[in-house]
Amino acid sequence: MAFVYSGGVNSWRRGSVLDTCFRSQQSLLCYPHRLNAPPGSNYFSVKCSPRVQYRISPPPAENGLLPIPINGNTMLLITMGTASEMENDSKLSVLYYGEKTKELGKAVVHFTAVEISLDVDADRDGQVERNNPNKGSWMWGPNGHGAILLVNCDSERVYGKKLDTLSAEVTRVSDLKDMSPMMLRTRGPPKLPQGYKLAIHISQGDAETVRVYKTRSTEENLFYNSFVKDYPLVLGFKNLSKEVPYPGGNAEMKFYVEGLRFPDKDFEGLITISLSLLEPSSGDFPETPIFTDKVVFRVAPWIMTPNTLNPVEVFVCSTSDNYEFLKGMRKLVEKSGYKLKICYEYMNRQDRWMQGPDFGYVTRTAYNEVVSSLDSFGNLEVSPPVTVNGRNYPLGRIIIGVAFPTATEGRNMTKVVQDFLWAQKVQRPIALFSDWLVVGHVDEFMTFVPAPDKKGFRLLLASPDAAYKLFRGLQKDGHGQAKMFDGKPSVNEILSDEKLLAENNYVQSCIDWNRDVLKRELGLDDDDIIDLPILFHVIEDNRAVAYYPDMVNMIVLGKNLGIPKPFGPKVDGRCVLETEMTNLMKGLGVRCTYIDDFASYHKNLGEVHCGSNVRREPFSFKWWNLEM
């Protein structure tokens, strides 16, 4: 509660001094006011209106006796328990005495008590509660507190699309759903005393991370009917402070807060918004704040969803040469019971790797860094939830691919992207060695699929050793002449190719190194990992690509897997690689569908996973409940 005072009736120029300190019950305001006593004053007494309470500090030695002796440290501590109904409707009088009965003068202070509160959803229950004591701070954990802010990184526009964060205006009323509500609430007189005003403000440091819009007053809304112009910009990069109207009486004003940036290396994610009551100054001096309330938001982190979460919608692109791929994807998605959204040529500009329109997105610009294919997002995966050495990761862990740690040369995901991923905090990244691949993506040798046991998933790894074991078994059983790709080479030719064997021994050593990292960082045992029979071959700069369609690069739709059709050797009319893959997945209760992506994706060094995307249900676990 804020106090406005006026009318100090006292013209004495010298003499003793009595300090008064006005305080709200919520301890939101404390500022001194000096009343100069007449010369010769030795005692004083106090009278006040019913709403005003006071206490003397230090307490007088002779308790209950009036008048009270004045000493150099005497102070009145004044509070008001309820807000004023009118301006200056409460007062306090101080009478001064020379001797105990000789009155020398009187000072009168008039008060207007106004309850002012800037409110947010600090307890995270979906309601903006009044004056939550924790609204001005932020704490992680199930017993934590603090308001949450979304980054408005999608687009409400139908035409001429651009990110909503690039427009310093509400483009559609639906845009407000991407923002967090904030309320200014008041109790008090119909208007503030002359010259007093309210101002909402942010720091220069927060100006690039947040914008605040307000609703027009109720009277104005009768005319505007909630069009976008009903929500003018209040705070932003060019407006660090703005006077806001005092609503008057028992009233409230609604604001909408828009996040502009995700946490990053130079931005922890915390934003403070303040509201101040300003008091007029004499002369040409600016107003001064006599009361400030503040709220703190944390920007919600950028969160990835793993394969184990239920799908909602699948996105793919249509190009001039991917008819067979689209046919297979349609069949899979319809069988799985989900929606398929196709981005057609006029929108995707023949970019077969673009994975979905109408999504929010984040860009990072690399300065003085070499951007490589490792910065594409087949090189960005996330594990299911895991517990590692007693530490819980209920949102899983992000997985990226980089150069080998001891390499003096090699490609890396740019530092600006890695810094961004680490700054999200909630899915602590793991770096794997992927620079041994031509494209360099982790999804070329690993993925996760759901499992019906306590673990909840299995890690699938590409394995040249498993492929050679399978092919040697075929040769031993008399099927050495069976051919790949319905033509060549044969199983015998593959097994006799010493160069191919050397290349795959190297690939297996790279995957084994990553296997050990994943076991350590995800808390996995060998039983949690399934090896898939996949061969690679080296084509340039001692870097490898899949020798046949890479079955690990799959799309996971609940219990249905969309797997690149490998075109392996056939025995009794059946592809041996498909049979082996199906048998490996059988114990997990998942069904395998093999999709022909050979001409449209595999030959362009990608597969099913590279050419599709899945929107999934969010985690049931709330990220703010993480223990940090």
N, C-alpha and C positions, 0 to 999 in steps of 0.2 A: 504494500500500500504506500502510495506517495503522499507527502504532505506539501501543500502550497500554503505559505503564510504571508500575511500582509498586515499593515497598520500598526507598526511598532510605535506607540505614542510615547516618545521620550526625547526631550530636547537638551538634556544635560550634557555638557561638554567634557566634564572631568569628574573623577570620583571613582568609587569601587566599580568592579565589573562582575556581572553575573552571567555566566554562559548558559545557553539553552541548547539542547541537542534533540532534534526531532527524529524519532525512530518509528518505523513501521513494525507491526507485530511479526511480519515475516523477515525482519531485519534486511529489507531491501534498500533502505535509505537511512543515512545518518549524516547530517551536516550541521555545523554549529551556527548559532546566531547569538551575537553579543548584545546584551542590554546594559547600557551604561547607567549606573546608579547615580543619584544626586550626591553632591558633596556632603560628607558627614554621615552617610548611610552606614549603619552598623547592623541592621536587622532587615528581614524581609518576610513577607507572607505571600501565599499563592491562592488564587481562586480560579476555577475553570468550569466550562460547560460540562454537562453530563457525559458527553461522548469522549471527553479528553481525560486521559489519565497521566499522572506524572509521578516521578520519584526523584528524591534529592540525593545527590552523590557528592562527597561522601555523606552517609546518613548523619543527621545532627546528633550531637552527644546527648542532648536533653530531648529524648523522643517524646513527641506529642505536645511539646510546648511551643506556642506561637507568641510573637514572631520568632524567626529563626536567625541565628547569628550568621553574618556574611564573612567568609574567609576567601583567600585568593584562589582556592580550588573548587568553590561551590559550583555545582552544575545541576540543572534540571533536565531529567530524561523524560521526554514527553511521547506518549503513544495515543493512537486512536483506534478503538476496536472495530468501528464500523465506518463505512464510507459516508461522506457528506451527501445531504439531499439537495443542498443549494450552495452557491459560492459563499465562502466566509461565514458559514452557519455555526461555527464553534470558535471559542476564544479562550485565552488564558491571560489573567491579570497578575502582575507582580507589584505589590505595594512595598515601598521602602520606608524605613524608620530610622531616626537618629537614636532616640531612646525607644524603649519597647512600645510606648504609647504615642509617640510624636511622629505623625505621618509626614514624610518629606516629598513624596511623589509616587507616581504610578506609571507602569509600562503595560501596554495591552498588545497582544499578538492575536490576530485572527487566523483561523485555519480553514483550509478546504482539503478534506481527505479524499483521495481518489485511488481506487483499487485498479491497478493496471497490470495486465498479465499477457505475455506473449507465450502462446501454448502450442505444443506439438504432441505427437503420439509417442511420448517418452517411454511408455511401458509396452509398446509394440503389440497392442491388442486390437488395432484398427480404429480406435476412438481417440480423438484429441481431448484429453482430459484437462481440467482446469488446474493450472499452477502446480504441476507435478514437481516435487522438490528435486528430482533428478534430471530435469529437462536441460540444464546447463552443462551437462557432462555426458560422457559416453563410456560404457564398460561392456566388454565381451562376457559371454558365458550365460548359462541358463538362469542365473540370478542377476544378469546384467541389466542395463537400461540404456536408453538413448534412441533418438529418432533415426529413421532410415530414409535415404534419398536415392531415387533411381536416376540413372543417366538416360536422358531422353534421346537415344541414338537411333530411333527408327524414323519413319516419315509418314505423316498423316496425309500428305498430298496424293492425289490420284494422278495428276499430270505434273510435269516439270519437277520430278522428285528430287529432293535433297534432304539431308539430315535435318530433323527438327531443331537440333542444337545450333544450326547455322542461321536460324531465323529468330531474331529478338522480338518475337510476337507469337501469340497463340494462333496457329493457322486454322485449327478446327477445335470445336469444343471437346471432341474426343481426345484431343491432345492432353487435356487436364488429367486424364487417367494415368498418364505417365509421370505425374508430378505428385509431390507430397503436400497435404494440407497443413496450414499453419493459421492459428487464430489469434487475433488481438481482442481481448476481452476487457471490459471496463465495468466498474460500479462507481457511481458518483453523481455529481450534479449534471444538469443538462449541458452545460458548457464549462470549459476551463476558465479560470480568472484571466483577466486582460493580459495579453502578451505571452502566455504560456502555450506551448505546442508540443506535439509528439513527432518524433522522427525515427524512422527505421533505417538501419545502416549495416554495412558489411565492411570488412577490411580490404585494402588494396590487394592483399595476397589471395583473398577468396574471390575476387572479382572475375577471374577467368574460369571459375569452377561452378558458378551458380547464377541463376536468375530468379527473381521473385516477381510474381504478378499478383494483383489484387482484384477482388470483385468490386464493381461499382456499388454505391449505396443502394439501399432497398428502393428508394424513390426513383432513382435513375433506372433501375432494372425493370420497373413497370413499363418503361418505354422501349428498352432495348431487347427484352425477351431472350436474354442469354445468347446473343451472338458473340463472335470472337472479340468484337470491340468492347465487350463488357469486361474484359480482363486486361487492362493496361499494364505495361511494364512499370515496375516500381524500382527494382534494383538490378544492376548488371554491370558490365565492364565500364560503361560510361556514366553510371549513376551509383555512386557508392553510398549516397545518403538521400533520403526523400522524406519530406514532411507528409504525414498521413493525417487525415481528419480524425478528431476525437469523436467516437461514435455517440457519446453522451448517455448518461443514465446507466441502466443495466443492459448493456448491448455488446455486440461482437462484430468483428469484421474478418472476412476470410481471405487468406492469401494462398497462392499455389507456388511451391518451390520446385524449381527445375534444376536437376543436376546436369552439368555440361562435360565433366571429365571423370573417367574412372581413376581409381588410385594408380599412382605411378611412382617412379623413383623419387621425383621431386614433389609428390603430393600424397600425403598419408591417407587422405580421404575424409578428413574432418573439416566441417564448415560451421562457422559461428554466425548467427544473425542476431542483431541487438535492436532493442527498442528503448529510446530515451525520452524522458520528459525534460523539456528545455525551459529554463527560466530566463526571462528578459533581463538584460543588463542595462545599466544607465549609459547615457551618451550613445556613442557610435560603436560600442563594444558588442561582439556577437553574443548570442544566447549561450548559456552554460548548462550542462546536464546536471540535474539534481537527483535523478533516479534513472537507473538502467536495468532492464531485464534482458536476459539472453537465452537463446536455445542453441543446441548443438546437434547437427546431423552427421551421420557417417554415410558416405556414398556406397551403395551396394557394389560389391566386387563383380568383376566379369567371371562367370562360372561356366565350366564345361559340364556336359551331361554324358555319362558313360553308356556303353551298349546295354547295360543291365536295366536301365530305366525303360519304361514302356514307351513305344513310339506313338506319335500322334499323326504325323504327316511326313511324306517322303517327297523330296525334290530332285528332279533331274532336268537335264537340258535336251532339247531336240536339235539335232544337227543333220546335215544332208546325208551323213553316212552311218547313223547309229540306229537304223530301223530295228535290226535284230535285238540290239541291246534294249531299246524301249519296249519291244514286245515282251521280252523276258521280264523286265521290271514291272510292267503292267500286270502280268500274270502273277508274279510274286506278291505284289502289294495287294491286289484284289483277294488273293487266297489268304493273306494275313489279316485282312479286315481293316486296313488303314487307308488314308487318303493319299492320292498321288497328284502332285502338282508339277506340271511340265512347263518349263521356261522355253518358249519357242524362239525361232531364229531371229525374229525382228527385235527381240529383247536381248538375247544372249550374244548376238554378233558372232556367231559360230565359235563361241568359247565353250567347248564341251566340258570344261572343268568348273565352270560357274555352277554353284550348287543351290541357288534359291533366291528369288526376288522378295521384296517386301519384308526384309529383316533389318533389324538394327545391326550396325557393324562398327568396327573400330579400325582406324588406320594409324599407323605409326610411320614417321618419316625418318629414314636412316641418313644421318649426315656424316660424311667422311668414313663411311663403312661400305664394304662391298656387299650388295644384295645378291643372294644366290637362290637356287631352287629350295634350299633348306628353309627359306622364309615363306614357302607355300604351306598350306595348312593340312596337307597329308602328313606333314612333319609335326603335327600337334595332336596328341591323343590324351585321354584321361582314363585312369584306372577306376574300377568300382571301389566302393568304400573298403578300407582295410584297417587293420590294427597291426602296428609294427613295434615290437619290443615294449608293449604296454601303452604306446601312443596311438590314439585314435585319429583316423582321417575319414570322418563320416561323409565327406564329399569326394573322396578319392584323391589321387595325385596326378597332376599334369605330367605328361611324358613328351619330351622333345628330343630331336636328334642333332648332334653336333660332331665336330671333328674329334679324333681320338685325343685324350687329355695330354699326351706327350708329343703330339705332332707339332712340328715347327711350321708346317704349311698345311692348309686344308680349309674347307668351307665350314662356316658356322652360321647358325641362326644369328641374325644381327643382335647386337647388345641392346639396342633400344626395344626390341621385341622381348628379349629375355628379361630385361629390367621390368617391363610391364607385367609379365607373367608372375614374376616373384612378388611384385607389389600387391597382387590381389590377396595374398596371405592364406586364403582358405583351402587351396589345393597345391600345396608345396611341390614345386616341379622336381622332376628327375631327368637328368641328361643322359641319353644313350649315345653310343657311337653309331652314326648312320652315314658318315662321309664315305664309307666303302662302297656305297651304292651310287650309280650314275645320277639318279634323281635325288637320292639322299633322304627319303622319308621313312619314318619309323613304321608307317602302316604297310610298308613293303615286306616286313618280316615279323610282325606281331599284331595281335588283336585280342579282344576279350569277348567271351560268350557267356551267357547265363548258365548256371548249373543248379540242380534241384536239391542242393545239400546246404549245410551250414555255411560253407565258404561262400556260396552264392554265385561263383563264376569260375571259369578256367582261363588261363593264359594260353593262347595258341601261338606257337613259334614256327616259322619256316625252318625246315631241317633238311639240308642236303644229305646228311647221314641217313635219315629215314627214307629218302628217295632212293639212294643207292641200295639200301637194304631191300626195299621193295623190288627194284629192278633185278637185283641178283637172285631174288627168290623166283621171279618170272623166268629168268634164264635157266635156273636150276630145274624148273618144272617143264622145261622144253618150249618156252614161249619167247625165246630170244629173237625170233624174227618179227614179233609184233612191232608195229610201227607207230611212232608219234604222228599227230596231225593228219591222220589218214593217208600218210605218204611216207615221209622219212623224217628223221632217222629211225632205225630200229633199236630195240633194247640192246642187242649185241653191239651195235655201233656206238651207242652212248657209253656202254661199259668199257669199250676198248679205247675210248678217247682219253689219252693220258693228260692232255692239256685241260680238258674239261674237268677231269678229276682233280688236278692241281688247283684249278680255280675254285672248285667247290670245297676243297679242304681249307682254303683261305677263308672263304665265305663262312664256313662252319665255325672257324675260330673266332670270327667277328661276332657271330650270333651267340656263341658260347660266352663271350665276354659280357655281352648284354644280358644274357640269361642270368649270370651271377649277380649283376647289378640289380636286376628286377627281383630276384629272390631276396636279396638283402633289403632293398628299399620298400618292397611291398609285403615282406614277411611271408614269402611263399616257400613251399616244399616242392620237391620234384613231382609229387602226386598232383599238384595244382597246375601242372604244365602239360600240354599235349603237343607233341612234335608232328608237324605236317610234312608230307613228302614233297618237297619243292626244290628244284635245281635252279642254279643261276649260271650265268656265263659273263665273262669280262669282255666289254666292248670298247672301252676307251679309258685312258689314264688310270689303268688298273682298278677301274670301278665296274661294278656288276649290275646286271638287270636279270629279271626272272627269265629262265630258259623257255618256260611255257607259262600260260596264264597263271598268275600268282594267287593260289586259292586262299591265302591268308588275308588278302585284300578284299574282304567281303563286306556286305551290308547285313546288319543284325536287326531283325524285326521281331522282337519277342522270341518265340520258339521257332521262327523261320529264318534260315540263313540264305542269303542270295550270294552264291559263290561263283567266281569266274570259272567258266567251263574250261577244263585244262587240256582237252583233246589229247589225252594220254593213249598209250597202247591198249588195244582191245583184246580181251580173252572171252570167247563165247559171246561175242557181240557187245560186250560191256566194257566201258572205260575202266581200266584198273585203278587209275588215280581217283576217279569219282567213287568207285566201290570202297577203296581204302578210306577216303575222307568220310563217307557216309558211316562206315563202321566205327571210325574214331569218335564220331559225334553221337552215335546211337545211345550210349550210356548217359548222355546229358538230356535226353528227351527233346532234342531239337530236330527239325526237319531240314534237309538240304535241297535247295533248288539251284541248278547250274545254269548260268546265264552266259550267252555267247557275247563276249566283249572283245573278241580276238582282233577283228579288223579295225573297229572304231576306237578302242582304248588300249588294248595290250600292245599293238604295234606303235602306239604313241607314248609308250612307257608308263601307262596307267592301267587301272582295273576298275572293278565295280565300285569299290569304296571311294576311289578318286573322283568318280563321275556322279556321285549321289550325295545327298545329305538327308539327315533325319531330324525333325523337330520332336523332342521327347518331353514327356511329363517332367516337371521339376522334382527335385529331391523333396521328400517329406521333411527331412531334417532342415531346420532353419539355420542358415549360415551364421547368424549373430549369436547362436548358442555355443559356438566353438570356444573352447578354453584356450586362451592365448598366453 
